Amino acid sequence: MADNSNRPERPRAEPEIIPPDRSGGPDDRRFGVHGPAWPPTFGTTAHGSQRIYIGRIWPLGFALLFLVIGMLAAVLLFILIGAALIWIPVVAVLLVVAAIGGLFRRL
């Protein structure tokens, strides 16, 4: 048996620590010091920029937007009404069971 069972077991091998690559290759020039995750490039070149154009919404766009919002509101209303309609038979069954239970209690 071991001398002291409370003493933690030492690791059998030392972990290998691999330093980051600082070779100055093409990845370092493109992505910078922090690696490929930072800064986010989103398909642009190093130190490049990308323009985003936001146009105005035309009357047809407004009509389609309100149509989609109206359809989503209608679907949500149908879901709420359906949930309420499901509870009507459940409450009715519970009332009938309570009434029958009250009749048997009197006997």
N, C-alpha and C positions, 0 to 999 in steps of 0.2 A: 504494500500500500504506500501511497505517496507520503512524504514527510509532512507537508502542509497542504491540505485540500482547498484552503481558501485562497491560495496564491494563484493568480491568473497564469494561464499557459502562454509562453512566449511564442511568437510566430516562427514557423519553420524556415521561412525565407523572407528576406527584406523586399519590399515593393520597389519596383523600378520606376523612377521618376523620369519621364521623357520631357525635355524642355521644348518650348515652342520653336518652330522652324524660323530662323532669322537669316535665311540664305540670301535674301534680296532678290528672289526670283520674280517672275511675272506676277504671281499672286500678291506679293507685297506691294508692288507698284500699283496694281489695280484696286486692291481692297484696303490698303493702308496698314497701319501697325496692328490693329485689333482683329484682323482676320476677315473671313468672308461674311460674317454676320453684321459687321458695323464698319462704316456707315452703309445703310441700305442703298443700293444703287438702282434697283428696279430697271435694269436693262440699259442704263446710261453708261457713258464712258467715265473714266476717272476725272473728277472735278468738272464734269459736264452738268448740263441742266436740261430739263425737259419742260415744255410748256403744256399747260392744260387750258383748253378753251372751254368756257362755259357760255353757252348761248342763251338767248331769251326764250321763254316758253311762249309759244304761239297759242292762239285761241283753241286750236284743235288739241294741243297738248293739255291745256286746262280742262277741256271737255273729257279727254281720256283719263286724266288724273282724277277728276271728280267721279267718273264712271267706275273706276277701280275702287275708290274709297267707298262709294255707295254699294258696290257689290260685296265688299268685305263687311260693311255694316249690316247688310241684309243677311249674310251668312251667320254673323255673330248673333243677330236677333233670332234667326231660326234655331240656332243651338240653344239659346236661353229659353225660348218658348218650348222647345222639345224637352229640355231638362225639367221645366215646370210641369209639362204634361205627363211626364213619367211619374211624378210624385202624386198626381191625383188618384190613380188606382191604388197606389201604396197606402195613402192616407185612408181611402175608403175601406180597404181590407182591414186596416188596423182598427177603424171605428166599428166595423162589423164584429171583429173578434172581441173587442172590448164590450160591445153590447151583449154578445152571447155569453161572455164570461160573467157579466153582471146578472144575467138571467139565471145562470147556474149557481151563482153565489146565493141568491134568494132561496133556492130550493133546499 
